[in-house]
């Protein structure tokens, strides 16, 4: 699903109306009906239910008048509060104000703080004050109204976007409606999925209002929202007659002294995601630990540096048969920073590996001083850095990366010709073509040690299956789809874990435990 800026949305609206002859009143009518349906779903039976609708003077306010008209038709008791004077409205907003007045629906003009109502008597508030075109600072009566609405502790539905929120950045100044639900028109907006905006939107519902598909295509949008519907189509189908060899073989190189947990989390998560076979290459002095901690994962003890728990360069020859055996490779979780291990990683990637691969954590750090070695490799590659790891790889301050997550991810994927998963809030996925995808799942509780290792395992597990179960398709598509489905599934598992553990007590193992429930939700 395309994710748009306010200017892109404005262009699509204008083209739909002016070029493709879709009446603007028809678009507003569908927007109002869609939002009214969400309000109805929230409140249930209309008997005794009172709804206050706060309308601005623009088209967002016009949507509000349509919403109230439908809710009144369904026997809800509604009251409009117009932040301004009736004679200040024009166009479609004025038309729908007059329709409400003709139906004798109550409209109160609010021009000063004393005009604001006591909100304790209502069951739901509809915010139709500002739309996606608003930028800057909220002042005047709108600021007073937003502050009062937020303090009321009553469910709020925002129309298109919470009033005061910048649709492009997800920021606001100094106040913004804190909605429990946002009904957005046509396409989701960028600011609804970047913080702090995401916290102010609640559950976002996208309503199809009949915009021209040609107008949308002509805008050439290169930002996307990963949706549940799309992810469901990306999960590999498992025929009833498959055996473990049909579901993908993974060779993972991971773990070092003090970091055995990373390797365990990643390897077991790959199996829990559906991979058929997993061989985990680890320092031989740590094998007893791994044999104790892992039952389903096969371990392959490899030469380590002086029996000190770090993979040694001389293990290259012993690793080669497993690179040939595997359908895909995962490299990095918990490998550590020993110079021999780092050189082993560099040599493997530049001379030995020719299979699709997921590169994470210390695997990425091995290239911090020689990032050019990762450019244009002859095999499909996904890298999964957090901002610190990406900062080292592209020599860019973390603050700069965080301020421009989308553009940084896009440019890095292009420069290195790979799929980039930039972990964070939100996680974004970029491909070499310039398309970027924003993940809507996940929560603050996932900012915990080992969460990224679980993600590496999930993506690798999906990739292993897709490479065999969908082998007629281009590998470049399979590796991108594994990344998209992987980040969504990982975040969903974290969201399911959060409901039981709270964000404070959630740990990586809790995310891993909910992989099965996440699959159940997506495949029901």
C-alpha positions as CSV (number, residue, x, y, z in Angstrom):
1,X,0.0,0.0,0.0
2,X,1.4,3.4,-1.0
3,X,2.3,5.8,1.8
4,X,1.9,9.5,0.9
5,X,3.0,13.0,1.9
6,X,0.5,15.8,2.2
7,X,1.6,17.3,-1.1
8,X,1.2,14.0,-2.9
9,X,-2.2,13.6,-1.4
10,X,-3.1,17.1,-2.5
11,X,-2.0,16.3,-6.1
12,X,-4.0,13.1,-6.2
13,X,-7.1,14.8,-4.9
14,X,-6.7,17.6,-7.4
15,X,-6.1,15.3,-10.4
16,X,-9.0,13.1,-9.4
17,X,-11.3,16.1,-9.4
18,X,-10.0,18.2,-12.2
19,X,-8.6,15.7,-14.7
20,X,-10.6,12.5,-14.0
21,X,-13.9,14.3,-13.3
22,X,-14.6,12.8,-9.9
23,X,-16.9,15.2,-8.1
24,X,-15.3,16.6,-4.9
25,X,-18.6,16.4,-3.0
26,X,-18.7,12.7,-3.9
27,X,-15.2,12.2,-2.4
28,X,-16.3,14.1,0.8
29,X,-19.5,12.0,1.1
30,X,-17.5,8.8,0.9
31,X,-15.0,10.1,3.5
32,X,-17.8,11.0,5.9
33,X,-19.6,7.7,5.4
34,X,-16.4,5.7,6.0
35,X,-15.6,7.6,9.2
36,X,-19.2,7.3,10.4
37,X,-19.1,3.6,10.0
38,X,-16.0,3.4,12.2
39,X,-17.7,5.5,14.9
40,X,-20.7,3.2,14.7
41,X,-18.5,0.2,15.2
42,X,-16.9,1.7,18.2
43,X,-20.1,2.7,20.0
44,X,-22.4,-0.1,18.9
45,X,-26.1,0.4,19.6
46,X,-27.0,4.1,19.2
47,X,-29.6,4.3,22.0
48,X,-28.5,6.9,24.6
49,X,-25.2,7.6,22.8
50,X,-24.1,11.2,22.3
51,X,-21.4,12.3,19.9
52,X,-19.7,15.6,19.8
53,X,-18.2,16.6,16.4
54,X,-15.6,19.4,16.4
55,X,-15.4,20.9,12.9
56,X,-12.8,23.3,11.5
57,X,-13.5,25.8,8.7
58,X,-11.9,23.7,5.9
59,X,-12.7,20.5,4.1
60,X,-11.8,18.4,7.2
61,X,-14.7,20.2,8.9
62,X,-16.9,19.5,5.8
63,X,-16.1,15.8,6.4
64,X,-17.3,16.3,10.0
65,X,-20.7,17.5,8.9
66,X,-21.1,14.5,6.6
67,X,-20.2,12.2,9.5
68,X,-22.7,13.8,11.8
69,X,-25.4,13.5,9.1
70,X,-25.0,9.8,8.9
71,X,-24.7,9.2,12.6
72,X,-27.9,11.2,13.2
73,X,-29.6,9.1,10.5
74,X,-28.6,6.0,12.5
75,X,-30.2,7.5,15.6
76,X,-27.1,8.7,17.5
77,X,-27.5,12.0,19.2
78,X,-25.0,14.4,17.7
79,X,-23.8,18.0,18.3
80,X,-21.6,20.0,16.0
81,X,-19.1,22.5,17.4
82,X,-17.8,24.8,14.6
83,X,-14.5,26.4,15.5
84,X,-15.3,29.7,13.9
85,X,-18.3,31.3,12.3
86,X,-20.6,29.8,9.7
87,X,-20.0,32.6,7.2
88,X,-16.3,31.8,7.1
89,X,-17.0,28.4,5.4
90,X,-16.9,28.0,1.6
91,X,-17.0,25.3,-1.1
92,X,-17.9,21.7,-0.1
93,X,-17.5,22.5,3.6
94,X,-20.2,25.1,3.3
95,X,-22.4,22.8,1.3
96,X,-22.3,20.1,3.9
97,X,-22.8,22.7,6.8
98,X,-26.0,23.8,5.0
99,X,-27.2,20.2,4.6
100,X,-26.7,19.7,8.3
101,X,-28.6,22.9,9.1
102,X,-31.4,21.9,6.7
103,X,-31.8,18.6,8.7
104,X,-32.0,20.8,11.8
105,X,-28.9,19.2,13.3
106,X,-27.5,21.4,16.1
107,X,-24.4,23.5,15.2
108,X,-22.8,25.7,17.8
109,X,-20.3,28.3,16.8
110,X,-17.2,28.4,19.0
111,X,-15.1,31.5,18.9
112,X,-13.8,31.8,22.5
113,X,-12.8,29.3,25.2
114,X,-16.1,29.9,27.1
115,X,-18.0,28.5,24.1
116,X,-16.4,25.1,24.5
117,X,-18.8,22.5,25.9
118,X,-18.6,20.3,29.0
119,X,-17.4,17.1,27.4
120,X,-18.5,14.7,30.3
121,X,-21.9,14.2,28.7
122,X,-20.7,12.6,25.5
123,X,-19.6,9.1,24.6
124,X,-17.4,9.8,21.6
125,X,-15.6,12.9,20.2
126,X,-14.9,13.3,16.4
127,X,-12.0,15.5,15.6
128,X,-12.6,17.2,12.2
129,X,-10.6,20.4,13.0
130,X,-7.5,20.3,10.8
131,X,-6.7,18.0,7.9
132,X,-3.5,16.7,6.3
133,X,-2.6,20.1,4.9
134,X,-2.0,21.7,8.3
135,X,1.6,22.6,9.2
136,X,3.0,24.9,11.8
137,X,1.9,25.8,15.3
138,X,-1.7,25.3,16.7
139,X,-2.9,28.6,18.2
140,X,-6.1,30.3,19.2
141,X,-9.4,28.6,19.8
142,X,-8.2,25.4,18.1
143,X,-5.4,25.1,20.6
144,X,-7.9,25.6,23.5
145,X,-10.2,23.0,22.0
146,X,-7.5,20.4,21.4
147,X,-6.2,20.7,25.0
148,X,-9.7,20.3,26.4
149,X,-10.6,17.4,24.2
150,X,-7.4,15.6,25.2
151,X,-8.1,16.1,28.9
152,X,-11.6,14.7,28.7
153,X,-10.6,11.0,28.8
154,X,-13.3,10.2,26.2
155,X,-12.7,8.1,23.0
156,X,-11.6,10.2,20.1
157,X,-11.9,9.4,16.4
158,X,-9.7,11.7,14.2
159,X,-10.8,12.4,10.6
160,X,-7.9,11.9,8.2
161,X,-5.2,12.8,10.7
162,X,-5.2,14.0,14.4
163,X,-5.6,17.8,14.3
164,X,-2.2,19.5,14.8
165,X,-0.1,16.6,13.5
166,X,2.2,17.2,10.6
167,X,1.3,14.6,8.0
168,X,4.8,14.5,6.6
169,X,6.9,14.4,9.7
170,X,4.7,13.0,12.5
171,X,5.6,16.0,14.7
172,X,3.5,18.7,16.2
173,X,3.7,22.0,18.0
174,X,2.6,22.5,20.7
175,X,-0.5,20.3,20.9
176,X,-2.1,17.6,18.9
177,X,-5.3,15.5,19.3
178,X,-4.4,12.1,20.8
179,X,-6.9,9.8,19.1
180,X,-7.8,6.3,19.8
181,X,-8.6,5.8,16.1
182,X,-7.8,7.7,12.9
183,X,-9.8,7.2,9.7
184,X,-7.6,8.4,6.9
185,X,-8.8,8.9,3.3
186,X,-7.6,7.2,0.2
187,X,-4.1,6.3,1.3
188,X,-2.2,6.3,4.6
189,X,0.0,9.4,5.4
190,X,3.7,9.3,6.3
191,X,3.3,11.1,9.6
192,X,0.9,8.5,10.9
193,X,3.7,5.9,11.1
194,X,6.6,7.9,12.4
195,X,7.0,9.0,16.0
196,X,5.7,10.8,17.8
197,X,2.8,10.8,15.4
198,X,2.2,7.1,15.5
199,X,1.4,7.3,19.2
200,X,-1.3,10.0,18.5
201,X,-3.1,8.2,15.8
202,X,-4.3,5.1,17.5
203,X,-5.6,2.4,15.2
204,X,-5.4,3.7,11.6
205,X,-8.2,2.7,9.2
206,X,-7.8,3.6,5.5
207,X,-11.1,4.4,3.7
208,X,-11.4,4.0,-0.1
209,X,-13.2,7.2,-1.2
210,X,-13.0,6.6,-4.9
211,X,-9.8,8.5,-5.9
212,X,-8.6,7.9,-9.4
213,X,-6.2,5.0,-9.7
214,X,-4.6,6.9,-12.6
215,X,-3.9,9.9,-10.4
216,X,-2.3,7.7,-7.8
217,X,-0.1,5.9,-10.4
218,X,1.0,9.2,-12.0
219,X,2.3,10.5,-8.7
220,X,5.0,7.8,-8.9
221,X,5.1,7.2,-5.1
222,X,8.2,5.4,-3.9
223,X,7.2,5.0,-0.2
224,X,5.0,2.1,0.9
225,X,3.3,0.8,4.0
226,X,3.7,-2.9,4.7
227,X,0.1,-4.1,5.2
228,X,-1.4,-7.3,6.7
229,X,-3.1,-8.2,3.5
230,X,0.2,-8.0,1.6
231,X,2.1,-10.0,4.2
232,X,-0.5,-12.8,4.1
233,X,0.3,-13.2,0.4
234,X,4.0,-13.3,1.0
235,X,4.0,-16.2,3.5
236,X,5.1,-19.4,1.6
237,X,2.5,-22.0,1.2
238,X,3.4,-25.5,2.5
239,X,1.9,-28.4,0.5
240,X,0.8,-31.3,2.6
241,X,3.4,-33.7,1.1
242,X,6.5,-31.6,1.9
243,X,9.4,-33.0,3.9
244,X,12.1,-31.1,5.8
245,X,14.4,-30.9,2.8
246,X,11.7,-29.0,0.9
247,X,11.4,-26.3,3.5
248,X,14.9,-25.0,3.2
249,X,18.3,-25.7,4.6
250,X,20.2,-22.9,6.5
251,X,23.8,-22.6,7.5
252,X,24.2,-19.9,10.2
253,X,27.5,-18.7,11.5
254,X,27.0,-17.1,14.9
255,X,28.0,-16.9,18.5
256,X,31.1,-16.2,20.6
257,X,32.1,-16.3,24.2
258,X,29.5,-14.2,26.2
259,X,27.2,-14.0,23.2
260,X,25.9,-17.5,22.8
261,X,22.3,-16.2,23.4
262,X,22.3,-14.3,20.1
263,X,23.1,-17.4,18.2
264,X,20.5,-19.5,20.0
265,X,17.8,-16.9,19.5
266,X,18.5,-16.5,15.8
267,X,18.9,-20.2,14.9
268,X,15.8,-21.3,16.8
269,X,13.7,-18.4,15.5
270,X,14.5,-19.6,11.9
271,X,13.2,-23.0,12.7
272,X,10.1,-21.6,14.5
273,X,9.4,-19.6,11.3
274,X,9.3,-22.9,9.3
275,X,12.8,-23.6,8.0
276,X,13.3,-27.4,7.5
277,X,17.0,-27.8,8.6
278,X,19.4,-25.5,10.5
279,X,23.1,-26.1,11.0
280,X,24.7,-23.6,13.3
281,X,28.5,-23.0,13.0
282,X,30.0,-22.1,16.3
283,X,33.4,-21.9,18.1
284,X,34.2,-25.5,19.1
285,X,35.1,-24.6,22.7
286,X,31.4,-23.4,23.1
287,X,29.8,-26.5,21.6
288,X,28.7,-28.0,24.9
289,X,26.8,-24.9,25.8
290,X,25.0,-24.9,22.5
291,X,24.3,-28.7,22.7
292,X,22.7,-28.0,26.0
293,X,20.7,-25.0,25.0
294,X,19.5,-26.2,21.6
295,X,17.6,-29.4,20.8
296,X,16.3,-28.9,17.2
297,X,19.3,-27.0,15.9
298,X,22.3,-29.0,14.6
299,X,25.6,-27.5,15.7
300,X,28.9,-27.7,13.8
301,X,31.9,-27.0,16.0
302,X,34.5,-25.0,14.1
303,X,38.1,-24.0,14.9
304,X,38.4,-21.2,17.4
305,X,41.1,-18.9,18.5
306,X,43.1,-20.6,21.2
307,X,40.0,-22.2,22.6
308,X,38.8,-18.8,23.7
309,X,35.4,-18.9,22.0
310,X,36.0,-16.9,18.8
311,X,35.8,-18.3,15.3
312,X,39.3,-18.7,13.8
313,X,40.3,-17.9,10.2
314,X,41.6,-21.4,9.7
315,X,38.0,-22.6,9.8
316,X,37.4,-21.5,6.2
317,X,38.0,-24.9,4.7
318,X,35.6,-26.6,7.2
319,X,32.9,-24.1,6.5
320,X,32.9,-24.6,2.7
321,X,30.9,-27.8,2.5
322,X,28.1,-26.2,4.5
323,X,28.0,-23.2,2.2
324,X,27.4,-25.7,-0.7
325,X,24.8,-27.7,1.3
326,X,22.7,-24.8,2.4
327,X,20.0,-23.0,0.4
328,X,20.7,-19.7,2.2
329,X,23.2,-18.3,4.7
330,X,22.8,-16.2,7.8
331,X,25.9,-14.6,9.3
332,X,26.5,-12.3,12.3
333,X,24.5,-12.7,15.5
334,X,26.9,-12.7,18.4
335,X,30.1,-13.3,16.4
336,X,32.1,-10.8,18.4
337,X,34.9,-8.5,17.3
338,X,38.0,-10.7,17.4
339,X,40.2,-9.7,14.4
340,X,40.4,-13.3,13.1
341,X,36.7,-13.6,13.2
342,X,36.3,-10.4,11.3
343,X,38.8,-11.5,8.6
344,X,37.0,-14.8,8.4
345,X,33.7,-13.0,7.7
346,X,35.3,-10.8,5.0
347,X,36.9,-13.7,3.2
348,X,33.7,-15.7,3.3
349,X,31.6,-13.0,1.8
350,X,34.1,-11.8,-0.8
351,X,35.4,-15.2,-2.0
352,X,33.3,-18.2,-0.8
353,X,29.6,-17.4,-0.5
354,X,27.4,-17.6,-3.6
355,X,24.0,-18.2,-2.0
356,X,21.3,-15.7,-0.8
357,X,22.3,-14.3,2.6
358,X,21.2,-12.3,5.6
359,X,24.0,-10.3,7.2
360,X,23.5,-8.9,10.7
361,X,25.3,-7.4,13.7
362,X,29.0,-8.3,13.9
363,X,28.8,-9.6,10.4
364,X,28.2,-6.0,9.4
365,X,30.8,-4.6,11.7
366,X,33.4,-6.6,9.9
367,X,33.0,-4.2,7.0
368,X,33.0,-0.9,8.9
369,X,36.5,0.0,7.7
370,X,36.0,-1.5,4.2
371,X,32.4,-1.0,3.3
372,X,33.2,-1.1,-0.4
373,X,33.6,-4.9,-0.1
374,X,29.8,-5.1,0.3
375,X,29.0,-3.3,-2.9
376,X,27.6,-5.2,-5.9
377,X,28.2,-8.7,-4.5
378,X,27.4,-11.5,-6.9
379,X,24.7,-13.0,-4.7
380,X,21.4,-11.5,-3.2
381,X,22.1,-9.9,0.2
382,X,19.9,-8.5,3.0
383,X,21.6,-6.5,5.7
384,X,19.8,-5.7,8.9
385,X,21.6,-2.9,10.8
386,X,20.4,-0.8,13.7
387,X,21.3,2.9,13.3
388,X,24.6,2.4,15.1
389,X,25.8,-0.4,12.8
390,X,24.7,1.6,9.7
391,X,26.5,4.7,11.0
392,X,29.7,2.7,11.1
393,X,29.1,1.2,7.7
394,X,28.4,4.5,5.8
395,X,30.4,6.8,8.1
396,X,27.3,9.0,8.9
397,X,26.4,10.2,12.4
398,X,23.5,8.3,14.0
399,X,21.6,11.6,14.5
400,X,21.6,12.2,10.7
401,X,20.4,8.7,10.0
402,X,17.6,9.1,12.5
403,X,16.5,12.4,11.1
404,X,16.2,10.9,7.6
405,X,15.6,7.2,8.0
406,X,13.8,6.8,4.7
407,X,16.2,8.7,2.5
408,X,19.3,7.1,4.2
409,X,17.9,3.6,3.8
410,X,16.9,4.3,0.1
411,X,20.4,5.7,-0.8
412,X,22.3,3.0,1.0
413,X,20.3,0.2,-0.7
414,X,21.0,1.9,-4.1
415,X,24.7,2.5,-3.4
416,X,25.4,-1.1,-2.2
417,X,22.8,-2.8,-4.5
418,X,21.2,-4.8,-1.8
419,X,18.1,-5.0,0.4
420,X,18.5,-2.9,3.6
421,X,16.5,-3.4,6.7
422,X,17.0,-0.4,9.0
423,X,15.8,-1.5,12.4
424,X,14.2,1.1,14.7
425,X,11.0,2.9,15.3
426,X,9.7,2.4,12.7
427,X,11.8,-0.3,10.9
428,X,12.1,0.5,7.2
429,X,13.1,-1.8,4.3
430,X,14.7,-0.4,1.1
431,X,15.5,-2.1,-2.2
432,X,18.0,-1.0,-4.9
433,X,15.2,0.3,-7.1
434,X,14.6,3.1,-4.7
435,X,11.3,1.7,-3.2
436,X,11.1,1.9,0.6
437,X,8.7,0.1,2.8
438,X,7.6,1.2,6.3
439,X,6.7,-1.5,8.9
440,X,3.6,-0.6,11.1
441,X,4.0,-3.4,13.6
442,X,6.2,-3.4,16.8
443,X,6.4,-1.5,20.0
444,X,8.8,0.1,22.5
445,X,9.1,-3.2,24.5
446,X,11.1,-4.6,21.6
447,X,14.0,-2.3,22.3
448,X,15.7,-5.1,24.2
449,X,18.8,-7.2,23.8
450,X,18.3,-10.1,21.3
451,X,15.3,-8.7,19.5
452,X,17.3,-8.2,16.3
453,X,18.7,-11.8,16.5
454,X,15.1,-13.0,16.5
455,X,14.4,-10.9,13.4
456,X,17.5,-12.3,11.6
457,X,16.2,-15.8,12.3
458,X,12.6,-15.0,11.1
459,X,13.8,-13.5,7.8
460,X,16.2,-16.3,7.2
461,X,13.6,-18.9,7.9
462,X,11.2,-17.3,5.5
463,X,13.8,-17.0,2.8
464,X,14.9,-20.7,3.1
465,X,11.3,-21.8,2.5
466,X,10.6,-19.4,-0.3
467,X,13.8,-20.4,-2.2
468,X,12.5,-24.0,-2.5
469,X,8.7,-23.7,-2.3
470,X,8.7,-20.8,-4.8
471,X,11.9,-21.7,-6.7
472,X,10.4,-20.7,-10.1
473,X,10.4,-17.0,-9.1
474,X,13.3,-14.6,-9.2
475,X,15.5,-14.7,-6.2
476,X,15.6,-10.9,-6.0
477,X,11.9,-10.9,-5.4
478,X,12.1,-13.7,-2.8
479,X,14.7,-12.0,-0.7
480,X,12.8,-8.7,-0.7
481,X,9.6,-10.4,0.2
482,X,11.3,-12.4,3.0
483,X,12.5,-9.1,4.5
484,X,9.1,-7.4,4.2
485,X,7.2,-10.4,5.7
486,X,9.9,-10.9,8.3
487,X,9.8,-7.4,9.8
488,X,6.0,-7.4,9.9
489,X,5.9,-10.9,11.5
490,X,8.6,-9.9,14.0
491,X,6.7,-6.8,15.0
492,X,3.4,-8.6,15.2
493,X,5.0,-11.3,17.5
494,X,6.3,-8.4,19.7
495,X,2.9,-6.8,19.8
496,X,1.3,-10.1,20.9
497,X,4.0,-10.5,23.6
498,X,3.4,-7.0,24.8
499,X,-0.2,-7.7,25.7
500,X,1.0,-10.3,28.2
501,X,4.3,-8.9,29.3
502,X,3.9,-5.1,29.0
503,X,6.6,-3.1,27.3
504,X,8.7,-3.1,30.5
505,X,9.0,-6.8,31.0
506,X,9.2,-8.0,27.4
507,X,12.4,-9.8,26.4
508,X,13.6,-11.3,23.1
509,X,12.6,-14.8,24.1
510,X,9.0,-13.6,24.5
511,X,9.0,-12.4,20.9
512,X,10.3,-15.8,19.8
513,X,7.6,-17.5,21.7
514,X,4.9,-15.5,19.9
515,X,6.1,-16.4,16.4
516,X,3.6,-19.2,16.3
517,X,0.7,-17.0,17.3
518,X,1.7,-14.3,14.8
519,X,1.6,-17.0,12.1
520,X,-1.8,-18.1,13.3
521,X,-3.2,-14.6,13.0
522,X,-1.8,-14.2,9.5
523,X,-2.8,-17.6,8.2
524,X,-6.2,-18.0,9.8
